[in-house]
Every structure is written in structure tokens, then in C-alpha cells.
């Protein structure tokens, strides 16, 4: 397990299929990515994960551009402030991250 942190913003309306986080890598963890690499994060409500906590019982996070069979992103939370709707809708870059497991 390692920590994976991104800088970027959410786009799309909450609870819609086109919602995603677009940003760049700040702390790559064990992903093999480099700081500054572009990445997207989406929430897949139909994806079940073996390693989960209560927040992931109904789906999982997917890292765009990374093979899903190699990595599992457990949780995805804001690291530099609150996670209320106003913060998520901001156009200013924010730090978000979670724990990254190799499958």
C-alpha cells in the first residue's frame, strides 16, 4: 500500500456518469507514474472490490490510463480542505488522494 496524491478538479455534476477528477500526479506512490503525469479518476458504481471499507461497498474508484487489474485505489478524499459540495465544484486545483494497492 502507498499513498497516491493528485492535484486537480472535479468536472461534471455529482452522481452523474460523466463526473470525473482530472489532474496531475503530485505523489505517485508505487504506481510507476511520475510527478506531473496527467491522470483521471472516476467512480464506477458497478465495480466491486475485494479490499474495501464501508464507503466502497457500492463501487470503486478507477484510475484513467492505469490497468485496473494492477492497481486498486481505495478511497479518494480531499487532502487540503473540506469535501463539501462547494469545494468539489471549485475550479481551483485541489489535492485529492487515497491508498493505492497493487493487485
Secondary structure as GFF3:
##gff-version 3
##sequence-region A 1 103
A	DSSP	beta_strand	2	11	.	.	.	ID=ss1
A	DSSP	beta_strand	20	27	.	.	.	ID=ss2
A	DSSP	beta_strand	38	44	.	.	.	ID=ss3
A	DSSP	three_ten_helix	54	56	.	.	.	ID=ss4
A	DSSP	beta_strand	60	63	.	.	.	ID=ss5
A	DSSP	beta_strand	71	78	.	.	.	ID=ss6
A	DSSP	alpha_helix	85	88	.	.	.	ID=ss7
A	DSSP	beta_strand	94	102	.	.	.	ID=ss8
###
